[in-house]
Every structure is written in C-alpha cells, then in structure tokens.
Amino acid sequence: MTSPYWAKLWIEILDDPKVANMPDWLFRKFIYFVLAAKEYDQSGLLQPVNDLAWRIRATNEDVTNALGALDAIGVVRETADGWILKNFVKRQERDYSNTPEALRQRKHREKERDKKALQRHSDTSVSVSVSDSISNSVSVSDSLIQPNIFKLYENTIGSITLSIRDKLLAAENDYNENWIKRAFEISAERNKRSWSYVHAILERWKREGYDGGKKNGRAVDRTSDEAIKKYGEWENV
C-alpha cells in the first residue's frame, strides 16, 4: 500500500447509489472502515471484529451489524481471513500522477524549486553587468537547476504511481540531489530501469561512500551489480 497515514475517499461515491442510499449511521461506519483498513495495511482486509470495534470506539454488535449491512449491498465481503472491503486496493492505488490537478501541482513545485535555486545563486554570486546576465541566463539556468526526482523517474523509468511517489519524496530527503541524478543516469546506462536499482545504488553510497573511494590503494567501484546487490533486488524493465 502507499501511506498508512491517510486514505483516499474517491469522488465517484457521489454517484454510487450503494453509498448514496446508506443511512447516516452506516455511512459513518463505512468511512471508519476505510480508514481502519488503510491503517491495518492488509490490502483492504479489516481487523478482527473485537479489534476493529475497539479501534473505532464502537461495540462488537455495532460493528457486526454494520458489516452485515455493507455485505448486503456489496461493499464488503467475508473471507477465510476476515472481512475485506471490495475494490479497496484498486481505488487506493489508482494512479493520479497524470491528472490535470497533479500536473498543475507538479509544475508549481518545479517552478518553486527553480526560484529557490536561482535565489541561492543570487545570494552567493558576485555582481555582474546586465548585459552579462542576459547573455549568460540560459547557461546559468542549465547549470543550477537540476531536474527534480519526478522528472528523472519519468524520463528514465516511466509513469509515477502513488506508491512510487511516496518513495521518491522520501528519497529527496534522504539523499544528495547530485547522487540521485547520477544514480538514475547509471540505471539508464546499464538498462536497469527500475527504482529498486536506483535505490540500491543510493543506499550503497549512503552507507559506504560515494564513487571514487579507495581500498588498499585501489579504486572501488561502488555501483557495480556485485557491490550493490545487498542493498536491493531489481529486474530489468
């Protein structure tokens, strides 16, 4: 699953008669069950009734009645492992990375990143003439503004799912920006186009040092498959 801290409430329930016709008490339980299933993180499986009742501060009878009512309208089903929300994984994992809103937010983040990069340059550089600034504007931008991790992923590997998005956001905080860029370049050069491969390289660098280190007077290749295999498993794409 993606993140245990939030769950998606899909807009299509506005037009779903099964949800629209729920009495208020049942709709409330339904929302609680969605949140509990996401926290439980078992692909839509709900906790045992006793545990679920405690988690949402209800009685066992209330939970049992709600599950029975939801089962009758086809929202949940009982399995050998317990009660499970139907279509939970499909809806929670749906890829929204290319929707107009997602693209707008991504463009905004890139714009803010570029502004900060230019500001850092302005704060640390010496004064130059206006004519020099104009003539060098393209080269300055190209040298200062690195592609963000989402662009790197899309250009090297492919579409970004919600689960991958969370991993990329975490990686931005964990690893040096230049390391991230170089790791994607290596994965492309070796045709190992997967996030697990890129991540294994980054973990190797983080724990054992960046490229260029030496051992017993000899250069160490810290990105060979043999060197990074203990930090992840990957498949060619």
N, C-alpha and C positions, 0 to 999 in steps of 0.2 A: 504494500500500500504506500501512499505518499507520506503525509504527515499525520501523527497521532494527535495533533493539537487543534485541528479543525476538520470539518466535513462539508462537502458541497451540498447545498439544497438547490436542486435543479429547477429552472424556471418552468419546465414543461408540466410540473404538477398543477399549475394554474388551469390547465386544460384537461387534466386527468380526472374523469368522473369518479374513479375509485377514491381519490383523495378528496375531491370536492364534496362528496356525499358523506364523508366521515363526520360523526358528531364531534363536537369540540373536545370532549374528554379523550376520544380515540386519536384525534389528530395530534393532541399534545403528547400522548404516549408514543405515537409513530415518530415524531421528531426526536424524542428522547432515545428511542431505539436506534435511530440513525446515528446519533452521537455516540451512544454506547458501543455500537458495532465498530465504528471507526476507532474508538479508543482501544477496544479489545483486539483490533488489528488481525482478524482471522478471516479475511475475505467475505465479510458480511455475516459471519456467524455471531450469534448473540451469546452472552454468558448464560450459564445455568440459571433457571428461574430465581432461585434463592439469592444468588449473587447479583443478578440483574435488578431484582426488587430492592436490594439494599443500595445499589448504585444510584438508582433514580428516586430513592426515598419513597417507595410505594410498598404495598403489601403483596405477598405472593399471589393472593387472589386477584388483585387488580391487574398484575402483570399477566397472569394466566388468562383472564378474561380478555385483555387487550390482544394478546397473541391469537386467541381463538377468533376474535372478530376480524383481525387483519388476515388471518388464514382464510376466512370465509370469502373475503373479497380479492384474494390472490396477491397480497402484498408480502406475506411471509409464508414459509413452508417448514414443516418439521422434518428433520433428517435424523439419521442414526447418531450424528454428533450433537444435535440440538436444533434450536430454531435458527433459521437463516433468512435474511432479507433478500428478496428476489432482485436480480439486476443490480445489486449493490456495487460490485466491482466495476461493471461496465460504466455506471454513472459516475463513480468516484474517480476512475482512471481516464475518463474521456479527455482527449487532447484538445485544449482550448488555446494552444500556443499560436494558432494562425487566424484566430477570430479578429475582426476589426478592433475590438477593445484591447485584446492582447497586443496586437501590432502597434496600436497607439501608445500603450504603456511602455512597450519596448523602445519605441522611437524617443519617447520622453526621457527614459533612463539614459539612452545613448547621448542625447543632447546635454543632459546634466553632467554626464561623465566627461564629455568633451569640454564643457565650460570649466569644470574643475581643473582639467589638465592644462588648459590654456592659462588659467589663473595662477597655477603653480609656476608655470614658466615665466609669467609676467612678474611674479614676486621675486624670482631669483635671478633674472637676467639683467644685464646692463642696458642702458638706454641706447636705442638705435634710431636712425633717421626714419622719417615717414616713408621715404622712397625705398629704403632698405626693407622696411617692414612689409611694404606691399609686394616687393619683388620676391621676398622670401616666404610669403604667407603659406604657399602650398607646401613647401618643403618642411616648414616648422610644424604644420598640422600633421603631415605624414609621419614625422619622426616622433612627435609627442603623444599622439592619440593612438593607442593600441586598440585593435578590435576587441570588443568585450567577449566574455566567455560564451555568450549565447551565439554570437556570430561565428566564433571559432567552431563551436559544436555543429551548427547548421552547415557551415561550409565544408567541414571535414567528415562529419558522420551522418547527419540527416535531421529529420524533424525532432523537435523537443517535446517530450511528453511531460506530464506533471511530475511524475516520479523523478525523471532526469532533471527537471528544472530545480527541484529541491537540492539535488546533489551538486548541481553547478553553482547554486547560490552558496552552499556550504564551502565548496572548493575555493570560491573567490575570497572567503575569509581565511582559509587555511594555508593557501599557497601564494607565493610570489607571482605577480602578474606576468613577468617575463618567463618564469618557469612554465606557467600554464600555456602560453603561446608556443614555447619551444616543444612542449610535450605533444601538443596537437600536430605540430609540424613533423615530429618524429613518427607519430602514428600514421600520418599520410604517406610519408616517405617509405615506410615499411608495409604499407597497405594493411595495417592492423587497425582498421577504423572502428573502434568501439571505445566507449567511455571507460570501461574496465581496464583497457590497456593504457589509456592516458593516465588514469588514476594510479595505476601501479607504478608508472614512471615517477609521478609526483611524490608518491609515498616513499619511493626509494631515495629520491633527492632529499626529502624532508628528514629522513632518519639516518641517511648515510652520507649526505653531502652532494652538492651539485656536481655536474660534469667537470672534469679537469683535475680531480683529485689523484693522488698517487699512493701506491702501496709498494713498499720495498723498492722505491726508486723508479717504479714503472707506472705509466698512466693507467688509470682504472676506467673501464667502460661501465658507467653506471646505468646505462639504458639498454644493454643487451637483453634479449629474452631470458637468458640464463640468470642475469643479475636481478631482474625484477620479478621473476616468476613467483617468488614467495610473497609478493605483495598483492597478488590478484590473479584471477583466471580470466581468459578472454578468448574470443573467437573472431576469426576474420569475417568481415562483412562484405 
